[in-house]
Amino acid sequence: MCAAAFAALLLPASAQQACYVPTPEVLESRREFASDRFGVFIHWGIYSMFGQGEWYLNYGPTAEEYMKAARGFYPADFDASAWVSAVKDAGARYICITTRHHDGFSMFDTAENDYNIVDGTPFRRDILKELADECHRQGIALHLYYSHLDWVRDDYPQGRTGRDTGRDATKADWESYYGFMNRQLTELLTNYGPIRAVWFDGWWDHDEDAEPFDWHLDEQYALVHSLQPGCMVANNHHQTPFEGEDIQIFERDLPGENNAGLSGQAISRLPLETCNTMNGMWGYKIKDQNYKDSRTLIRYLVRAAGMGANLLLNVGPQPNGEIPAAALSRFKEIGEWMRANGETVYGTVAGPFPAQSWGTSTRKDDRLFLHVMTPETDAILLPADVKIKNAREFSTGRGLRVSRAGDHAVVHLDTIPDVTDYIVECAL
């Protein structure tokens, strides 16, 4: 028995996988993904029409009434070129968009039902096809979010959520629902060009604390990998990665932190990604204008990179198809910073020591970048036995004095900076 198979026996039944050997194409996708460091998450669907976030259906309306909203969904201002250009200008290297969220509405042309943006709305355009084509044209990698749970289909076995939507629980048929999902995944990985990752969500609706449930992830993951050998699998299940997965996700937290209560899992050796919101919600909420400022977002991105992780920063487009002006403003400001400093983030690995009170560090070969964000003194102590040849201010190249304090190097700044991120480049 391989080590992976033995470890899998310790996991819930739904997580038990055969020994997974990533293809060379997947390994290359992992390397490319880990180098990107910054992506944009897009939560968009008919829920945007209600302006209450992507979980609106879970909190009151029946599925029958909710689904009628599709007949009024007409995002006249959707412009795939404008979206991708804004993301690219922000310095992000990939997009992950919700192809089907928990409300079951498909934002792509599917043959599985009419509850989709082409057959079920007057808009009748495949926004995913337009977005995919534009991503490929502009060199932005595309990841696809796909919900494992469904609040409108009768054949989905009742989980912990969506209990008041009026579905007929007596018609639950896992084999039927599983076949539906896999046929949709086949469409997504056949009709939209190269897809770098499928980002699953909803496993927690039937987790190990509930009645035993087998999602048959091994077969589904194998299907994804077979349809596109370079396509990675990620799953937002809030657990240590299962066999067959290629990315470890942390929701609303940096790796190793658990402030939101969703990320207490051990950190694996897979590429890491933390997803977080720009304001408070994932999907568009008309009252939520509490956007984080660009300094906060940039520092979060840098702290993620300092832990060897990507930041997947979310935006919830409006029902007319536009990205909110506040989000576009943040994209512009992040992009300006990334154009000047992205070299210290893209293609880096975590620094040789954990984040400090003053900031964090990233590394690229024999170059160590100190990201000084909240210093209390002009003497920056490196809490590791790091041999530094010299240090300089990244933005100007001006040399900085380096001394030793026992086994530790100390970089002396000319003053205590008050900027988003004062970067020091050290030669090792």
C-alpha angles and dihedrals in degrees: 000000000000119000091248092054092049090050090048090060088066091057129082115277091256090058099047108115137174117252104293119213111187115226119242086252092056091047089053090049089051091052092047092046093049089051094052096066094180132064137157124237117209119199107188135149142115088299086077088072091067094048091219103107133266095293094059094116091057092060107058124319121096118244090242093058095037093054090057088070089075089073089064099043108116112151094190094173097053109130116174092193092054092048095050092042091053091049092047092047088053089061095250117144101200144025128218113194131185107250092176124002129192091284088070096234112141116220090202140059106279130172091208097084143338093251092102139098095262102044101024104046136054088238090072094183125124099234091183091058091049091047093046092050091049093047090052091047094051097040097249116143116235126222123183124218112212126183119228091198131059129199097194108042116091092210093061108101110244112261134178094289137051094037096143102050095099099249117156102247091191089070095060108140115172095188090054094047094045090052090050092053094048093049090052091048088052089054092049094049094043107041106040107055125241112000114190098198144003111219110204124198134179105054087122089068086078103025131161092273092061130062109309111274131175115211091187090229094164093066093041094049090047089052091054093048092047095050093051114013091201096049115112126214123225128175126195093211096129091235135110104279119281123227110280096036124117104190132043115219129207115191118216091341141082115243111283093020125098106183092135094046095240103090110057094122124117117265114252130203092251121106108283131225131182117198121202141161128255090218124004104292137057097213123044114288114181095210095048104092093141096118119174112243120251093253091058093046094047092049090050090052091049093047090051090052089048087060093047093255138125124235116228101195115198132224127180111211120218121254090257089062099255126127107238114264092237090056092048089052091054091047090054094050094045089049093053090053093045093051089056099038109017091110087073092054111031115080094005131129129215116289122253094262138040122267113288133208088262096049140276143282141236129195137212114182107299094350120095118193118203111204103203108192109146108021122171093191138024090241110085111198118203107215096213138069093264120159109216121192094190143334133219140177105263097216097050107016090235112154122247128203118254124198137170130247104188107298093347133088119228122203114204117213122204090233140351103275124223102198136112092263126351104203124206119191115210125193112221 
